[in-house]
Amino acid sequence: MVLERDIVAACVDYLLYRGAWVFRVTGHLAREGDRVFGQRKGIPDILFVLNGKGGAVECKVLGKQPTPHQQAELDAIRRAGGLAIVAHDVSDVIREVA
């Protein structure tokens, strides 16, 4: 069975192989009193810049789709001119960044 972390690792490896700047997002939040620091809900698993174009990858095991928060972030990235990919396999990233 393929795990989401395996898909993330394969996508990161491919993007690095292509020469991309890559940031692997982790979902940690910190609290200080009433203030919350960290990422908001739905930020994609991987942020990258390749050949001057920014993008993001949301990795999902086969049969799963992005949550509404994740889809909203992907849509916002597209509206801003970035590449937003839902990857069920590294081949989805290969196809989109080719």
C-alpha positions as CSV (number, residue, x, y, z in Angstrom):
1,M,0.0,0.0,0.0
2,V,1.4,3.4,-1.0
3,L,1.4,6.0,1.8
4,E,1.0,9.7,1.3
5,R,4.4,10.3,2.7
6,D,5.9,8.1,0.0
7,I,4.1,10.2,-2.7
8,V,5.4,13.4,-1.1
9,A,9.0,12.0,-0.9
10,A,8.9,11.0,-4.6
11,C,7.5,14.3,-5.7
12,V,10.2,16.3,-3.6
13,D,12.9,14.0,-5.1
14,Y,11.7,14.7,-8.6
15,L,11.4,18.4,-8.2
16,L,14.9,18.6,-6.7
17,Y,16.2,16.5,-9.6
18,R,14.8,19.0,-12.0
19,G,16.6,21.8,-10.1
20,A,13.6,23.3,-8.3
21,W,13.7,25.2,-5.0
22,V,11.5,23.0,-2.8
23,F,9.9,23.5,0.6
24,R,8.1,20.6,2.3
25,V,5.3,22.0,4.4
26,T,4.5,20.4,7.8
27,G,1.3,21.1,9.7
28,H,2.7,22.4,13.0
29,L,1.0,25.2,14.9
30,A,2.3,27.0,18.0
31,R,0.2,28.9,20.5
32,E,1.1,31.9,22.6
33,G,-1.9,33.0,24.7
34,D,-4.7,33.8,22.2
35,R,-2.3,34.0,19.3
36,V,-1.7,31.0,16.9
37,F,1.4,30.9,14.8
38,G,2.1,28.6,11.8
39,Q,0.3,27.7,8.7
40,R,-3.4,28.0,7.9
41,K,-5.6,25.0,7.0
42,G,-5.2,23.7,3.5
43,I,-1.6,24.8,2.6
44,P,-0.3,22.2,0.1
45,D,2.3,19.6,1.1
46,I,5.0,21.0,-1.2
47,L,5.8,24.5,-2.4
48,F,8.3,24.9,-5.2
49,V,9.8,27.3,-7.8
50,L,11.0,25.8,-11.1
51,N,12.3,27.8,-14.0
52,G,10.9,31.1,-12.5
53,K,7.4,29.8,-11.9
54,G,6.0,29.0,-8.5
55,G,3.8,26.1,-7.7
56,A,2.4,23.7,-5.1
57,V,1.7,20.0,-4.8
58,E,-1.0,18.5,-2.7
59,C,-0.3,14.7,-2.4
60,K,-3.1,12.2,-2.0
61,V,-3.3,8.5,-2.0
62,L,-5.3,7.0,-4.9
63,G,-9.0,7.4,-4.3
64,K,-8.6,10.5,-2.1
65,Q,-9.3,14.1,-3.1
66,P,-8.2,17.4,-1.5
67,T,-10.3,18.7,1.4
68,P,-12.4,21.9,0.8
69,H,-9.6,23.9,2.6
70,Q,-6.9,22.3,0.4
71,Q,-8.9,22.9,-2.8
72,A,-9.5,26.5,-1.9
73,E,-5.7,27.0,-1.5
74,L,-5.0,25.3,-4.8
75,D,-7.6,27.5,-6.5
76,A,-6.0,30.6,-5.0
77,I,-2.6,29.6,-6.2
78,R,-3.9,29.1,-9.7
79,R,-5.7,32.4,-9.6
80,A,-2.4,34.0,-8.7
81,G,-0.7,32.5,-11.7
82,G,1.0,29.6,-10.0
83,L,0.9,25.9,-10.8
84,A,-1.3,23.8,-8.5
85,I,-1.0,20.1,-8.7
86,V,-2.9,17.3,-7.0
87,A,-0.6,14.3,-7.1
88,H,-1.7,10.7,-6.6
89,D,1.7,9.6,-8.0
90,V,4.9,11.3,-9.0
91,S,3.8,10.9,-12.6
92,D,1.2,13.7,-12.0
93,V,4.0,16.1,-11.1
94,I,6.2,15.0,-14.0
95,R,3.3,15.6,-16.5
96,E,2.4,19.0,-15.1
97,V,5.9,20.5,-14.9
98,A,7.2,19.1,-18.2
